């Protein structure tokens, strides 16, 4: 029994895009969390009580995780052909103000 499935072009295959985005997001979250944790251990050692508190080390892990999720979101937005809205208009599109003397 052979099924004839129509091939979906890669441009329109949402399942493949979602799979790639979930995989990318999980990998970047985990890797950047580990990098943040390692950086927290290096930058905030246990011997110095003032700068070596667990809160600062967890903050570095959270910062690394945020960087990973943000970069994954940015790349997934490009995969879906969307991007964040531009907050400032292009310089060439804005009219020049008239100066009266």
C-alpha positions in Angstrom: 0.0 0.0 0.0 1.7 3.1 -1.2 0.6 6.6 -0.2 1.1 9.5 -2.6 2.0 12.4 -0.5 2.5 15.7 -2.2 5.9 17.2 -1.3 5.5 20.5 0.5 8.1 23.1 -0.4 10.5 23.9 2.4 9.3 27.5 2.3 5.8 26.5 3.4 6.5 23.5 5.7 5.5 24.9 9.1 6.1 21.6 10.9 9.8 21.6 9.8 10.1 25.3 10.8 8.6 24.7 14.3 10.8 21.6 14.8 13.9 23.6 13.9 12.9 26.5 16.2 12.1 24.3 19.2 15.4 22.4 18.7 17.3 25.7 18.4 15.6 27.3 21.4 16.2 24.3 23.7 19.9 24.0 22.7 20.6 27.7 23.0 18.8 27.9 26.4 20.8 25.0 27.8 24.2 26.0 26.4 23.9 29.6 27.4 22.6 28.7 30.9 25.7 26.5 31.3 27.9 29.3 30.0 26.2 31.8 32.4 26.7 29.4 35.3 30.4 28.8 34.5 30.9 32.6 34.1 29.2 33.1 37.5 31.5 30.6 39.2 34.5 32.3 37.6 33.5 35.9 38.2 31.9 35.4 41.7 34.0 32.9 43.6 32.8 31.4 46.9 35.7 32.8 48.9 34.5 36.4 48.6 31.3 36.5 50.6 30.1 39.9 49.4 30.3 39.2 45.6 30.1 35.4 45.8 26.5 35.1 47.0 24.3 32.5 45.3 22.0 35.3 44.1 24.7 36.8 41.9 25.6 33.4 40.4 21.9 32.6 39.7 21.6 36.0 38.1 24.4 35.2 35.7 22.7 31.9 34.8 19.4 33.8 34.2 21.3 36.4 32.1 22.9 33.6 30.0 19.5 31.9 29.6 17.9 35.2 28.5 20.6 35.7 25.9 20.1 32.2 24.5 16.3 32.5 24.3 16.6 36.0 22.8 19.0 34.9 20.1 16.8 31.8 19.3 13.7 34.0 19.1 15.5 36.3 16.7 16.6 33.5 14.4 13.2 31.8 14.5 11.6 35.1 13.5 13.8 35.1 10.4 12.9 31.5 9.7 9.2 32.5 9.7 9.9 35.6 7.6 8.9 38.0 10.3 10.9 40.3 12.3 10.4 42.8 15.1 8.9 46.1 14.1 11.2 48.9 13.4 10.9 51.5 16.0 12.7 54.3 14.1 11.9 55.1 10.5 14.5 55.0 7.8 16.4 58.2 7.5 15.8 58.5 3.8 12.0 58.2 4.2 11.6 61.1 6.7 11.1 64.5 5.2 13.5 67.3 6.1 12.0 70.1 8.2 11.8 73.4 6.6 14.0 76.1 8.1 12.6 79.6 7.9 14.8 82.7 8.4 
